Amino acid sequence: NCIAASYPNITLLVSGSEENIDQYLLNFFSTLAFKDIIRFPNHKKVLTHLMKNHYDVLIYFDCSPFSSIVSVMGKLSKVKILQIIADTKIATGASTGLQCLWNSISLKMASHVDCLYPWTIPALKRKYSIRSISATPNSFTDIKKYNPAPKKKIMVFAAARLEDIKNPHLLLDALPYVKDSLQDAGYHIYICGAGPALPALKQKASAYG
């Protein structure tokens, strides 16, 4: 999936089934305003659209065969490419097999690479010879809108999409080992989010007491 921008307008290009697209938009882009959201049944249609329409900048997330093709098209068309890295395997250089090839093509063709993890920049630059790179933690969050409230209680806090790739069960599974100590110290435990793992997490939290 790809974000295409012609200043000052931003268009989201997204492919897949209607159901998957609706869930994707809800999970990732529910708070962002786009000039337009264009839906495609598959990546081939996205590529056809990009060949027929000009954008100033193409923005895409992580690396795949699709992003590699888009990056080459953008390079040939002299369109600026912003590659955003959120996948920790890519960011840490732990990818294997063909994924390394997609990473190499996408990252080397990009005009600029932005990643969520500042500590991974040296490894990314070394592995993929990236010339222009930055780190923007919480890419889609305007942190100026959030100010710390007076501290009324101490807590252990986790916020994420509740799905297996985020491993939300890890915190819950660890709590039985330290629950008494945390309670004695006055800690409150919060797991915030939504996703397919929510029912199982509620069940596990109830079982753990």
Residue, then its C-alpha position, 0 to 999 in steps of 0.5 A: n500500500c502506498i501514499a501518493a502526494s502532490y503538494p498540498n494534497i495527499t492521496l492514499l492508494v490501498s489494495g485488497s478486499e473491501e473487508n481487509i481495506d476497511q480493517y486496514l484503514l481503521n487500524f492505521f489511518s482512522t485519525l488522518a485526513f486524506k484528499d482522497i482514498i483510492r481502493f484497488p483490488n490488487h497491486k497490479k491496478v495500483l501500478t497501472h494507476l501510478m503509470k498513468n498519474h503523476y505524484d510529487v512524492l510516493i510514500y510506502f511502508d516497509c519493503s516487499p516485491f511491490s515496494s521494490i517495483v514502485s521504488v524503481m518506477g519512482k526513480l525512473s520517473k524522477v519522483k521522490i520516494l519516502q520509505i518508512i521502516a516500521d518492521t523491526k526485522i528490516a530495521t535491525g538487519a535481521s531479514t533473510g532470503l528474498q526479503c533482503l533483496w526487497n529491502s536492498i532495492s527499496l532502501k537504495m532507491a529511496s530518496h529518504v528513509d525514515c524509521l521508527y527506531p533511532w537506535t537502528i540507524p547505524a545498522l541500516k546505513r551500514k547494511y544498505s548504504i543509505r545516504s539520507i535517513s532519519a528517525t521519527p518515533n510515533s510517526f503519526t502522533d502529534i506529541k504536542k497535543y499530549n502533556p503529562a498529567p500530575k502523577k497520581k499513581i504508578m503503572v505498567f502500561a502497554a498500548a498497541r494493536l492487540e494481535d499476535i505480531k505485537n505479542p500482547h500476551l507477553l506482559l500478561d504471561a510475565l505478571p504472575y511471577v511479579k504480581d505480588s511485588l507490583q501490588d505491594a508497591g502500588y502499581h496498576i497494570y494497563i493493556c490498551g488497544a483493540g484487535p483479534a487477541l482481545p478476547a483471549l487477553k481478557q480470558k487470560a487476565s481473568a484466569y490470572g486474577 
